[in-house]
Amino acid sequence: MRPTLTDAQTLDDQDTLADFKAHFALPDGMLYLDGNSLGAQPNAAREALDATRDQWRDSLIGGWNQGWFDAPERLGNLLAPLIGASEGEVLVSDTITLNLFKLLGYITESQERARPIILSEGGNFPADGYIAEGFCHSAGFEHGVLPEGAALEEHLSDQVAVVVLSQVNYRTGQLRDMAEVNRRIHAKGAEVIWDLAHSAGALAVDLAGSGARYAVGCTYKYLNGGPGAPGFVYVRSDRQQAGWQPLSGWHGHAKPFAFDADYAPASGMTRFRTGTHSALAYAPLEASLKLWQQVDMAALRAKSLALTDLFRACLADLFEAHGIEDITPAPAQRGSQVGLVQREHGYAIVQALIKRGVIGDYREPGLMRFGFTPLYLSHADVWHAAEQFREVVESGEYRDPRFQTRTEVT
């Protein structure tokens, strides 16, 4: 039987995270199911940004000694508990792309013997493959691809130096068993860099418990740091003194204000810094990370699964009749998103939903992707979003020509 609004409201009455919604600035009438692309704005983020602008006005360059300069390490320590890391193991800096390049160079330079292959995954968000390919081109490595769905062991050998993997697939939402994958790759003498873009803030990540040594991620999705918010890099404490990372910027120098002619890497995670960062970009992220200190991650995960299950249950009877394929994995193997494929009309359906104030996103080919962020979505929100989806599809509203025109960003 299809869930009713009363069913959804009953779940809301039992929701221990319900009060967090009041901490976010969401437009009236919008049902936002795109937090896996860009998270909503915490109220405290705007206040923090205003305070930093005032600090810039009043203190000018003195602001660098008033919390700006050490923000990458300070925010890294705030973020660490959310991904199962310890203090001093996470640095908030740059982007996933740059941090991945840093780690590829750092790992391969410090390996005991030469291994010529860098392996990235097919079907992953292409940016990781692009940077792996670019690194190989510039550093003389061979770029290999792990085909989507292929067995890892078939592509691992003693020639593989590093494997780049996403914990949660950006298209399907498939969640990997991090501990088991670490075990397999490390047994072959290779390293793995985890991309946590679609898991940090969506579920409890356990880097330490899984045996992970290296990871990268972003903060503008589930962590609600704002558009273009800085990324982060994780290096386990026992791996932090292995050598240089290739983007040896002056903020990563052991004594940046000595202005020595030659580079000497700083100790610990600070060596993974590059150049001057934006204090304005760090301010809203810090406000969000402080809010995250109050979140029960087990409750977050339970609500995430409840929301994704509710959305699918509300629409299950609709799919076959309208050529929609539900590619969402089973709960234990799922991130915090629902993936629905309609190759001919997927884009138009998403555009019609957006016009109604139900915000998801579209990815080629045919993927309608909906991200569920437990801190600011209620079960009733999800029920109403599903009803809007049903109306758009059953009425054929998406066939209107205005929903066929492609925008630059989908």
C-alpha positions in Angstrom: 0.0 0.0 0.0 1.2 3.5 -0.9 2.3 5.6 2.1 -0.1 8.4 3.1 0.7 11.8 4.3 -0.4 10.7 7.8 2.2 7.9 7.6 4.9 10.6 6.8 3.7 12.9 9.6 3.9 10.0 12.1 7.5 9.4 11.1 8.1 13.2 11.6 6.7 13.0 15.1 9.3 10.4 16.0 12.2 12.2 14.3 15.0 13.1 16.8 16.6 15.4 14.1 13.5 17.4 13.3 14.7 20.5 15.1 17.7 20.9 12.8 15.5 22.1 9.9 15.1 25.4 11.8 18.8 26.0 11.4 18.6 26.4 7.6 17.4 29.2 5.3 15.2 27.4 2.7 13.0 29.3 0.2 9.3 29.2 1.0 7.5 26.5 -1.1 10.7 24.7 -2.2 11.2 21.0 -1.7 15.0 20.7 -2.0 16.2 17.3 -3.1 19.6 18.4 -4.4 21.8 18.5 -1.3 24.0 16.0 -3.0 25.1 18.7 -5.4 24.9 21.8 -3.2 23.7 21.9 0.4 21.3 24.5 1.8 22.5 27.6 3.7 22.7 27.3 7.4 21.5 30.4 9.2 24.7 30.6 11.1 26.7 30.7 7.8 25.3 34.1 6.8 26.1 35.4 10.2 29.7 34.1 10.1 30.2 35.5 6.6 28.9 38.9 7.7 31.3 38.8 10.8 34.3 37.9 8.5 33.4 40.8 6.2 33.4 43.1 9.1 36.7 41.7 10.3 38.2 42.3 6.9 36.8 45.9 7.0 38.0 46.6 10.6 41.2 44.6 10.9 42.4 44.4 7.3 45.6 42.4 7.1 45.5 41.9 10.9 42.7 39.3 10.3 45.4 36.7 9.3 46.5 36.6 13.0 42.8 36.5 14.2 41.9 33.1 12.9 42.2 33.3 9.2 45.7 31.7 8.8 45.1 28.6 10.8 41.6 27.9 9.4 42.6 24.9 7.3 43.9 23.0 10.3 41.1 24.2 12.6 38.3 23.3 10.3 40.0 20.0 9.6 39.8 19.2 13.3 36.1 20.1 13.3 35.5 17.8 10.3 37.6 14.9 11.5 35.0 13.2 13.8 32.4 13.2 10.9 34.6 10.9 8.8 36.2 8.8 11.5 39.5 10.6 11.6 41.6 11.9 14.5 42.7 15.5 15.3 45.6 16.4 13.1 44.7 14.1 10.2 42.4 16.3 8.1 43.2 19.6 6.3 40.5 21.8 4.7 42.1 23.2 1.6 41.8 23.7 -2.1 39.5 21.3 -4.0 39.0 17.5 -4.5 40.9 17.9 -7.8 44.0 19.6 -6.4 44.0 17.4 -3.3 43.8 14.2 -5.4 46.8 15.4 -7.4 48.7 16.1 -4.2 48.1 12.6 -2.9 48.9 10.9 -6.2 52.3 12.6 -6.2 52.9 12.2 -2.5 52.1 8.5 -2.5 54.0 7.5 -5.6 57.1 9.5 -4.6 57.2 7.7 -1.2 56.6 4.1 -2.4 59.5 1.8 -1.9 59.6 0.5 -5.4 58.3 1.8 -8.7 54.8 0.8 -9.7 53.8 2.2 -13.1 50.0 2.1 -13.0 47.4 4.5 -11.5 44.0 3.0 -11.5 40.7 5.0 -11.5 37.2 3.7 -11.9 34.9 3.9 -14.9 31.4 5.1 -14.1 32.7 7.4 -11.4 32.3 11.2 -11.5 34.8 11.9 -14.3 36.8 14.6 -12.5 38.7 11.9 -10.6 39.6 10.1 -13.8 40.6 13.3 -15.5 43.0 14.3 -12.7 44.4 10.7 -12.6 44.9 10.8 -16.3 46.5 14.2 -16.2 48.9 13.2 -13.4 49.9 10.1 -15.3 50.5 12.2 -18.4 52.8 14.7 -16.5 54.5 12.2 -14.2 55.1 9.3 -16.6 52.6 6.8 -15.2 50.1 4.6 -17.1 46.5 5.4 -16.4 44.3 2.3 -16.1 40.5 2.1 -15.7 38.5 -0.2 -13.5 35.4 -0.8 -15.5 32.1 -0.2 -13.7 30.9 -3.4 -12.1 34.2 -5.2 -12.7 35.8 -7.3 -10.0 38.6 -5.4 -8.3 41.0 -8.4 -8.2 40.9 -8.7 -12.0 42.6 -5.3 -12.3 44.9 -5.3 -9.3 48.5 -6.4 -9.8 51.9 -5.6 -8.3 52.2 -3.0 -11.1 49.4 -0.8 -9.6 50.6 2.1 -7.4 47.3 3.8 -6.4 43.6 3.1 -6.9 41.2 6.1 -6.8 37.7 5.1 -5.7 34.5 6.8 -4.6 32.9 5.5 -1.5 29.5 6.3 -2.9 28.9 6.3 -6.6 27.6 9.7 -7.8 25.1 8.2 -10.2 23.7 5.1 -8.6 24.4 5.9 -4.9 26.1 2.5 -4.5 28.1 2.4 -1.2 31.3 0.5 -1.2 32.6 -1.6 1.7 35.5 0.6 2.6 37.2 -1.9 5.0 37.0 -4.8 2.6 38.3 -2.8 -0.3 41.2 -1.4 1.8 42.1 -4.9 2.8 42.2 -6.2 -0.8 44.2 -3.2 -2.2 46.7 -3.1 0.7 47.3 -6.8 0.4 48.6 -6.2 -3.1 51.0 -3.5 -1.9 49.0 -0.7 -3.5 47.4 2.4 -1.9 43.8 3.6 -2.3 42.6 7.2 -2.2 39.0 7.5 -1.2 36.7 10.2 -2.7 34.2 11.1 0.0 32.2 13.6 -2.0 28.9 11.7 -1.6 29.4 10.2 1.8 30.8 12.9 4.1 27.8 14.4 5.9 25.5 11.7 4.3 26.5 8.8 6.6 29.0 8.0 9.3 32.3 7.4 7.6 34.9 5.3 9.5 38.3 6.1 8.0 40.3 4.9 11.0 38.2 1.8 11.6 38.3 0.7 8.0 42.1 1.0 7.7 42.0 3.9 5.2 45.2 5.9 4.8 44.2 8.6 2.3 41.0 10.4 1.3 39.7 13.6 -0.3 36.3 15.2 -0.2 34.3 18.3 -0.7 32.2 20.4 1.8 29.6 22.1 -0.4 27.3 19.1 -0.7 25.9 17.3 2.4 28.2 19.4 4.7 26.5 22.7 3.6 29.7 24.8 3.3 28.4 26.9 0.4 29.0 27.0 -3.4 32.7 26.4 -4.1 33.5 25.8 -0.4 37.0 24.3 0.1 37.7 20.6 -0.1 39.5 18.5 2.4 42.3 15.9 2.4 42.9 13.1 4.9 46.3 11.4 5.6 46.5 9.0 8.4 49.0 10.2 11.1 51.6 7.5 10.5 51.8 8.4 6.7 52.2 12.2 7.1 56.0 12.5 7.1 56.8 10.4 4.0 58.0 13.2 1.8 56.8 16.1 -0.3 53.5 16.6 -2.0 54.0 18.0 -5.5 52.1 21.3 -5.1 54.7 22.7 -2.8 53.1 26.1 -2.1 54.4 28.5 0.4 51.7 27.9 3.0 52.9 24.3 3.1 56.5 25.4 3.9 57.9 24.6 7.4 58.6 28.3 7.9 56.5 30.3 5.4 57.4 33.7 6.7 61.1 33.0 6.8 60.9 33.4 2.9 63.7 30.9 2.4 64.8 30.3 -1.2 64.4 26.5 -1.0 61.3 24.5 0.0 61.1 22.5 3.2 57.8 20.8 3.9 56.0 21.6 7.2 55.3 18.8 9.6 51.9 17.0 9.7 49.0 17.9 7.6 50.2 21.5 7.1 52.5 20.2 4.3 49.4 19.6 2.2 48.6 23.3 2.2 49.4 25.3 -1.0 48.8 29.1 -1.3 46.7 31.8 0.2 43.1 30.7 0.9 39.9 32.8 1.1 38.9 33.6 4.7 35.4 34.5 3.3 35.0 30.9 1.9 36.0 29.3 5.2 33.7 31.4 7.4 30.3 29.8 6.4 31.9 26.4 6.3 33.1 26.8 9.9 29.6 27.8 11.0 28.2 24.7 9.4 30.8 22.4 10.9 30.1 23.7 14.3 26.4 22.8 13.8 27.5 19.3 12.8 29.1 18.8 16.2 25.5 18.4 17.5 24.5 15.7 15.1 24.0 12.1 16.0 25.4 10.3 13.0 23.6 7.0 13.7 20.3 8.9 13.8 21.3 10.7 10.6 21.9 7.4 8.8 18.6 5.9 10.0 16.7 9.0 8.8 18.5 9.0 5.5 17.4 5.5 4.8 13.9 6.2 5.9 13.6 9.2 3.6 14.9 7.3 0.5 12.7 4.4 1.3 9.6 6.6 1.7 10.2 8.4 -1.7 10.6 5.1 -3.5 7.6 3.5 -1.8 5.4 6.5 -2.8 6.3 6.1 -6.4 6.9 2.3 -6.9 3.6 1.7 -8.7 4.4 4.4 -11.2 7.7 3.2 -12.6 6.9 0.4 -14.9 4.0 2.1 -16.6 6.1 5.1 -17.5 9.4 3.4 -18.4 11.2 4.5 -15.3 14.0 2.3 -13.9 14.8 2.6 -10.2 18.6 1.9 -9.9 18.8 2.8 -6.2 20.8 0.1 -4.3 19.5 -1.8 -1.3 19.6 0.1 2.1 22.9 -1.4 3.4 24.6 -0.6 0.1 23.1 2.9 -0.4 24.4 6.4 0.1 21.7 9.1 0.6 20.2 9.4 -2.8 17.6 7.9 -5.1 18.5 7.3 -8.8 15.7 7.0 -11.4 16.4 6.5 -15.1 14.1 7.6 -17.9 16.3 7.9 -21.0 13.9 9.7 -23.3 12.2 12.1 -20.9 14.4 12.2 -17.7 15.7 15.7 -18.4 12.2 17.1 -19.1 10.7 15.5 -16.0 13.4 17.1 -13.8 12.8 20.5 -15.4 9.0 20.2 -14.9 9.6 19.3 -11.2 12.0 22.3 -10.8 9.3 24.6 -12.2 7.0 23.3 -9.4 9.7 23.9 -6.8 10.9 20.3 -6.4 14.6 20.6 -6.9 16.5 17.5 -8.1 19.1 17.2 -10.8 19.8 15.4 -14.1 22.8 13.5 -15.2 23.3 11.9 -18.6 22.2 9.5 -19.8 18.6 9.7 -18.5 19.4 9.8 -14.8 17.0 11.7 -12.5 18.9 12.1 -9.2 17.5 13.1 -5.9 19.6 13.7 -2.8 18.1 13.3 0.7 19.6 15.5 3.4 18.2 14.5 6.8 19.1 17.7 8.6 16.6 19.8 6.7 14.2 17.4 5.0 11.1 16.1 6.8 9.2 12.9 5.9 6.3 15.1 4.9 8.5 17.1 2.6 9.5 13.8 0.9 5.9 12.7 0.6 4.9 16.0 -1.0 7.8 15.8 -3.4 6.8 12.3 -4.5 3.2 13.5 -5.1 4.5 16.3 -7.3 6.6 13.8 -9.2 3.5 11.6 -9.7 1.5 14.5 -11.1 4.2 15.6 -13.5 4.6 12.1 -14.9 0.9 11.0 -15.0 -0.3 14.2 -16.5 2.4 14.3 -19.2 3.2 17.9 -18.1 6.9 17.2 -18.8 6.1 17.1 -22.6 5.6 20.8 -22.7 8.2 22.3 -25.1 9.6 24.7 -22.4 11.0 21.7 -20.5 12.9 20.4 -23.5 15.5 23.2 -23.7 18.8 22.2 -22.2 20.4 24.6 -19.7 24.2 24.9 -19.4 24.2 23.4 -15.9 22.0 20.3 -15.4 
